[in-house]
Amino acid sequence: METPRPLSERARQVQPSPTLALTARAQEMRRQGIDVLSFTAGEPDFDTPDFAKAGALEAIHAGYTKYTPTPGILPLREAICEKLWEENHLRYTPDQIIVSCGAKHSIFCVLMALLDPGDEVIIPTPCWVSYPEQVRLMDAVPVFVPADEQTDFLPDYDAMRRAITARTKAIILNTPCNPTGAVFPRQKLKEIASLVLSHNLWIVADEIYEKLTYDGHTHESIGALGKEVFAHTITINGMSKSYAMTGWRIGYMAGPTEVARAVNRLQDQMTSNACSIAQYASLSALQDKSDWHERVRRAYDRRRQIIVDGLNAIPGISCWRPRGAFYVYANVAGLLGTCANGKTLETSADVAEYLLERARVAVVPGEGFCAPGYIRLSYATADAIIEQGIARIAEAVHQLEGL
């Protein structure tokens, strides 16, 4: 039998999400009866609030189960505009909003609308695992600007400036940041905005964790710095993290009309509209005026304290205190070079593998976030699970030789 022609180079080169892969592995181990505590997925453990569910049920009973316009139902886009103005000081019109199947889908469509082969995109690291892969899927080139605890995981201005070339097209900005929990202050946003304007670049501003900030730090949208910056900014957001609606798959982009029209044309040929029922659930969520967000934020803040203090008490691990989102990015350089059963832990991936096998705790190694030497843990889980996980990690670390 003749061998079929090979898959595309694009499909062969793209890397799977390490977060999703490790989450799936932890779930499979659980199905086998193995007691695994998973800190991998960036998914709120809170249930979707009743006010969002009510919107979905009303839509079902009203028969709103058909196709909608590709960019989303008008009431939802109007509600997004209202939210962006009231909370972010960003003035958009409904025709500048495109509702997609999750923020990841929104970013993908925006990058497809912006990038040509060979274009370069600056990505501060550590970064979310999908940014570089999505850039590569456009046959473009990710250019990394590293940061670490010494700079509060914020990229240096001069390093950003040196990374810009004649091929640079955009900068991806994620604040609050996954995986570090860094929150970009106004001065840092101004620095980035000055580079964007002086080099005529785009900003893709991923603000999906905006509701979750701590210790007096606050989220600010870079597009709100002024009219010129606003014209260069595409803002990404969604319902998954803020409203515990991960499975509903609703994200959105807001940007200049030309970008919105391009994304609309692309989405026409990809998915058409996002789920109609999820759109109505999102509309109800955006219209809610309760203190649900603040109650959830306080719960995450409490968990943040537990996990940071617990990790910092373990020899060989140091944990910077995140200022936003629901992750810690713990430095495990102090564990490298130690041994377990005759095997030397040489990388953070080795550390993650050791913790899974010995402690039955699943974490994500820093290699996936373009910043090895760290592990990411999500504290979007119950206090008791966090405490148990810390105890297991501590016990496993104490068994290492050479610490």
Buried (B, 14 or more C-beta within 10 A) or exposed (E): EEEEEEEEEEEEEEEEBBBBBBBBBBBEBBEEEEEBBBBBBBBBBBEBBEBBBBBBBBBBEEEBEEEBEBBBBEBBBBBBBEBBEEEBEBBBEBBBBBBBBBBBBBBBBBBBBBBEEEBBBBBBBBBBBBBBBBBBBBEBBBBBBBBBBEEBBBBBBEBBBEBBEEEBBBBBBBBBBBBBBBBBBEEBBBBBBBBBBEBEBBBBBBBBBBBBBBEEBEBBBBBBBEEEBBEBBBBBBBBBBBBBBBEBBBBBBBBBEEBBBBBBEBBEEBBEBBBBBBBBBBBBBBBBEEEBBEEBBEBBBEBBEBBBEBBBEBEBBBBBBBBBBBBBBBBBBBBBEBEBEEEEBEBBBBBBBBBBEBBBBBBBBBBBBBBBBBBBBBBBBEEEBBBBBBBBBBEBBEEBEEE
